Amino acid sequence: MTADTILASLHLSIPEIILAVGALALLMIGVFSGERSGPTVTGLAIALLAAAGLWIIFVPGEGLAYGGAYLADGFSRFMKIVALVGSIVAMFLSMGHAREQQLDRFEFPVLLVLATLGILLMISAHDLISLYLSLELQSLALYVVAAINRDSVKSTEAGLKYFVLGALSSGMLLYGMSLVYGFTGHTTFDAIATALSSETRSLGLVFGLVFVLAGLAFKISAVPFHMWTPDVYEGAPTPVTAFFAGAPKVAAMAILTRIVVTAFHPVLADWQQIIVFISIASMLLGSFAAIGQRNFKRLMAYSSIGHMGYALVGLAAGTKTGVSGVMIYMVIYMVMTLGVFAIILAMRRKDGRQVETIEDLAGLSATNPFMAVVLTALMFSLAGIPPLAGFFGKYFVFVAAIQAHLYALAIIGVLSSVVGAYYYLRVIKVMWFDEAKDEFTRTAGSLRLVFGLSGLFVITYVFFGGVIGGAADLAAATLF
């Protein structure tokens, strides 16, 4: 790759350059300003992420860059904006609770910016090597933030588990990539697709495909690579968990969609079987394993596993309608999840004690009616009750599966939704019908803003959902 090629490619990757240069500048500000610079650096980091998002919206770029390793198209723009919104909200949630969660160090926002940089690069990856490098950039930052509260044994354990299992998944992914390269002779997605179209697939290539999908399935916490999720969700500081549940999942689902639809499209019958299995296993485990949970964050972990299974229903279809359904589902899922984690952060007793069990929500309708109404709307939406946003997310992926004649997958998805509705309704029952406990302390304005907007989104989605759906259709069309 020549210097001219690199210079000609720079304009397509301006958002990533903004984050890379900005992260280095924020690090210098933190180093020279001292320990008290945390809030300032966090505010600047949010502005930096917003600047990258505005550039993507108002200065869109199209085309391949860096010798085919980076692709800017409608699909990447859509998913990048969704991921940036998730990163901004998660960082915003950390501002009011930084001190008690030990997130008031300037390193925390810098690490989140670097993780977001990896996320954006991963969404635009169009080569196996650029995919792996961007994934590792994201993962290394996330390993640290998971264990950033060094005074908490749970946080340290969460970081260690995520690191060990993440290293294992990275090894599987790299091994799969080496097999794919060995049997096709290429690393760029288009070249792999061309090689697969011109020759009969070999058993070694199928093994490579399995390992690549296994490595990416870990990142979306799909079964059977979900083991880290409940412990990391519970152990990591709540703002960190909110970040884990949003932007990285969006990026992993985006690159999983791109690699199977672009690189492995000629062997659709092979990867479709794998995606169907992972989807069914995730939906069933997410529905049944969550029933016995008492900790709200662990409940959301199993809920996340289930929702990734529902999103994969659309991907299994392998069609433009299915990809569009996946994109819509990820938008709705992220908004719902961030709203719930804002409420979990607001679960604080008047003595300053943070509580996380579902039983602590008892009688919330009497002590904090606004929070109870919003959480009720979010729980109904997560369960897929019409006419809330969650219903439309599931509707689009199930319709795509039916159009692709995956009837059994759609039926299992509907039945899993019915089972999963039980544990969401249990939360609602505790809030509205159990005897009230000590009320929570006054909720910070930032938290009220986040979960209030989230609740408004899921309630009013029926009025503006067509706009998001239209944008998703246009973006999905760029993959086909």
N, C-alpha and C positions, 0 to 999 in steps of 0.2 A: 504494500500500500504506500503510495507516494505522498509527499507533503501536499501536492495539489489536490489529491483525493480527500485528504483529511480536511483541508481548508474549505473545499466545496461541500463537505458534509456538515460543517459546524452549524450552519443556520437551521438545520433540521433538529439538532439536539440542544437548542438554546435553553429549554426548561431544565434539562439535566445539568447544563453548565452553570446555570443560575444557582442550583442547589449545591453543586460541588464547590464552587468558589465561595458561595455564601456560608457553607459549613466551615470552611477554613477560616473565613473572617470572623464568624461567631466564636470559633475556638480561640482565636487570638484575643477577642474582646473579653472572653471569660478568663483567660489566663492572666491578662494584664489588669483586669478589674477586680479580681479576687473572688472569694467565696460568695459574696453578697450579690453577685451579678446574675444569679439564677433567673429571677423574674424578668430582668431586662433582656437576657439572651432568649428566654422563652417567647417574649413578645416579638422580638426581631425574627425568631424562627418562624412564627406564625405568619408574619408579614412576608417572609421569604417564600414560604409554601404558597401563599396567596398570589404572589408575583408570578411564580411558575405556572399556576393554574390560569391566571389571566392571559399570560402569553400563549398558552395552548388554545384558549378560546378565541382570542382576537388576532393571533398571528399563526394560523394553521399552516403546517407544512406537509407536503406529500412526497414520498419517494424513499428509495433505499439510500443508505449512507454507510460509510466506513467499509467499503468493499462487500456490501450485502449483509453485514453483521447487525445492522440497525434498520428498522423499518418504521416510518411515520405514515400512518393512514387513519381513516375514520375510526376503525375499531380501537386502535391504540389511544387516540385522543379521548374517546368516550370513557374508556376504562381508567385512563390517567386522571381525568377530572374527578371521577368517583373516588379513586384512591386518595387523591389530594384532599378531598373533602373529609374523608375518614381520618387522615393524618392531622388535619387542622383541628377537627373537633376533639380528637383524643388529646392533643396537646393543650387545647383550651380547657378541657376537663381537669388537667393536672395543675392548672394555675392556682385554683382556690384551695387545693389540698396538698400542695407540694411539701410543706414542712413535715406534717405528720407521716406522710408516705415516704419521706426522705428523697423526694424528687426535686428539691430546691437547689441542687447542684447544677452548674451551667453545663456539665457534660451531658445531662439527660436530654435537653432539646437538641444538642448537637448530634447525639446518637440517633435520635428520631429523624432528624433531617437526612443523615447518612443512610438510614434504613429506607426512607422514602425515595432517596436517590436510586438505591438498588431496585426498589419497586418500579419506578418509572422506566429504568433501563430494562428490567425484566419484561415489562409489558411490550416494549418495542423490540425485544430480542428477535432476530431472524436467523440465528446461527446457534448451533449447539454450544460453541465456546462462549459467545457473548451471553447466552442464557445461563451457563454455569457461573460465570464471573459475577453477573448481576445478582444471581441468587445467593452467592456467598457473601457479597457485600451487604445485602439485606440481612442475612442470617447472623453474621458476626456481630452486627449492632444489636440485634434482638436478643442474642444470648446474654449480652451484658445487661440490657435494660430489664430482662426478666429477673435478674439477681441483684438489681441495683440497691435494694434495701438490705444492707449487709447486717443489720441488727435483727432481721427476721429469719428464723430457721426455715420457714416455709418458702420465703422468697429465694433463699440460697438453694434450697432443694429444687425449686421450680427451674431456676437457671441451669443447674447441673443436669437435670433430666432432659431439658430441652436441648442442651448442648450435646449430650451423649447420643440421644436419638436423632438429633439433627445431623450429626456427623455420620451416623449410620445411613441415613436417607441420602445424604450427599454422595456417599460412596456408592450406593446402589444406582443413583442417577448417573454418576460418572462412568460406572461400569456399563450401564445401558447405552450411554452415548458412544463409548468405545466400540461396542458391538455394532451399533448402527453405522458408525463411520467405517468399520472394517468390512461390512457387507454391502455398503453402497458407495464408499469412496468419497463421500461428501459430508460437509457439516452444515452448509446453508440449507434452509428448509425447502426452498424451491428446487434445488439440485437433488435433494433426497427424494422429493416427490417424483421428479423426472426419472431418476434411477429406478424407483419402485415401479413406475409405469411401464418401463421398457424391458423389465425382466421378471421372472417368476420369483415370488418371495421365498426365502430360505428359512429353515428352522432357527438359525442363529439370529436372523433379523427379528423374528418373533420374540425370542428371548430378550434381545435388546429393547424392543418395544415395551415388553412387560416391565423391565427394570426402570426405564425412563418414566413410565406412568406411575410406578411404585414410588419413585423419588418425588414426583410432583404431588402425588396423593397425600404424602406426609404433610406437605405445606398447607393443604386445605383440610387437614385432619380428617380424612376419609378413612373408613374402616377398610382393611385391618391395620392402618398406620395411624391410629387415633390415640395411642396409649398415653402420649404426653399431654393431651389436651386438658383433661379434668384437673390434674395436679398443677399444671402451669397456670391455668385460669384461676384456680383457688389461691395459689401461693404468690403469684406476682402481684405487685401493687395494682389496685383497681384501674387507674388510668392506663397502665401498661397493658392490662388485660383488654381494655376497650380498644387499644391500638391493635393488639394481636387479632381481635375478632373482626376488625374492619379491613384496613388497607392491604395487609399481606394476603388475606384470603382473596380479595379482589384481584390482586396481581397474579397469584398462583392459578386462580380459575381462568384468568385471561390467557396466560401462557400455555396452560393445558389445552384450552380451546384452540389457540393458534397452532400448536404443534400437531394436534391430531387432524385438524381441518386442512392445514396447509401441507405439512411434511408427510403425514401418514395417511392422507386421504385415499391413495390407491389401495391401501390395505384396510379399508373401512370395516370389513367383516371381522377382522382380527381385533382391532382396538375397540370396536363396538361391544364385543362380548365382555371385555375387561371392564369397560365403563359401566355396563349394565350390572355386572356383579358388584362392583364397588358401590354403585348407587343403591342397590337393594340392601346390601349389608349395612350401609351408613344409615339409611332410613329406618331400618328395623332396630338397630342398636340404639340410635338416637331416640327412638320412641320408647323402647322398653327400659333401657338402662336409666333413663331420667326419672322414672316413676318413684324410685326409692330415695331420691336425693333430698337432703334437708338444707344444704348450703346453696344459696341462690347463685353464686358464681359457678359452682359445679353443675347446677341445673342448666345454666346458660352454655356451659361447655358441651354437654350432651345435646342440647338444643342446636348448637352450632354444627355438630356432627350430622345430625338429622337434616338440617337445612342444606348442607353441602350435598347430601344425597339427593335432595329434591332438585337442586340446581343441575346435578349431573344427569337427571332424567332428560332435560332439554338437550344437553350435549350428546347423550347417547343417540338421539335422533339423527345427528350428523347432517342436519339441514340448516338453511338460512333461518327458518322459523325457529328451530331449536336454539341456535346461537343467540338470536334476538331474545328469546325467552330467558336464557341464562343471564344475559346482560341486565334485563329488567329485574330478574330475581335478585341479582347481586346488589343492585341499587336499593331495592326495598329491604332486603335483609340487613344491609349495613345501617340504614337509617333506624330500623327497629332495634337493632342490637345496641347501637350507641345510645339511644334513648333509655333502654333498660339499664345500661351501665351508669348512666348519669343518675338514675334513681338509686342504684346500689350505693353510689358514692354519697347520696343524700341520706342514707340510712345511718344516722348518727344520733345517739342519745344525748340528752341535755348535759350529762356528765362528760361529754366529749368522746365517749366510747363508740367505735365503729362496729356495727353489727352486720352480719351477712346471712343469717338463717332466714328461711321463709317464714318461720313462726314469729319472727320479730316484726312482720308486717301486720300482725293481728290487729284488727280494729282500725286500720289506717283510714278507712272511709270516715270515721268519726274525728280522728285527730288531724288529718291532713287531706281533706276531700279532693283538692286539686291533684295532688300526687296520685291518689287512689284512682281517680277517673282516667288520668293519663296512662297509668300502669295497666289498668283494665283494658283500655283501647289497644295498648301494645301487646298484651297477652292474647287478646282475641285475634289480633292481626298475625302474630306468630303462629297461632293455631290454624290460620287460614279461614277465618269466619268472614263471609261476605257482609257488607260491601267494602270491608277494609282492605288496605294495600296488600297484605299478605295473601289474601284470596286470589288477587289478580296474578301475583307472582307464580303461585302454584298452577293456576289455570293455564297460563301460557306454556309452561313446560310440559304439562300433561297433554295439552292439545297437540304440541309438537310430537310427543311420543306416540299418540294415537295416529297422527298422520303418517308416521314412519312405521306403522303397524306393530309397534311395541306395546301391545295391549296388556300383557301380563305385567310389564313394568309400571304402566299407568295405574292398573288396579292395585298393585302392591303399594304404590305411592299414596293412593287415596285411603287405603286401609291404615297405613302408617300414620297418616294425618289424623285419623279418627282416634287412634291410640294416643298419639302425642297430645291431642287436645285435652286429655285427662289432666296432665300435670300443669298445663297452663291454667285450666279451670280451677285447679286446687289452689293456686296462688290467688286467684280472684275470690275464691270462697273464704280464704284466710283473711283477706282484706275487708270483706264486706259483712261477714257473718260471725267471725270469732270475736271474743271479748277483747276490748282494747287494752293494750299494754301502755307503758310509758311512751309518751309521744316523742317524736324526733325533734331535735333542735331546729331552729329556723334555717331553711334551705338557702344556700348561697344563690345569688341572682344568676350566676353563670350556669349553674346546674338546672335551675328552673327554666332558663332560656333553652338549653339543649333538649331536655325531655319534653318541654312544652311544644317546641317546634317539631320534634319527632312525633308526638301525639297528633299534632295538627296535620302532619304529612300523611299518616296512615288513615286518618278519618276523611280527609278531603281528596285523597288520591284519585277517587272515581271521577273528579271534575277535571283534573289536569293530566291524568295518566296517559292520555293519548299523545301528549307532547313527548313524554319520555319514551313511549313505545315507538313513535315515529323516528326519533333520534336513534334508538337502538336498531331499528330496521335498516336505516341508512348506513349505520356503522357496521352492522353484520354483513351487509352486502359487499363490503370491501374485502371480505375474506373469501368470497366465492367468485 
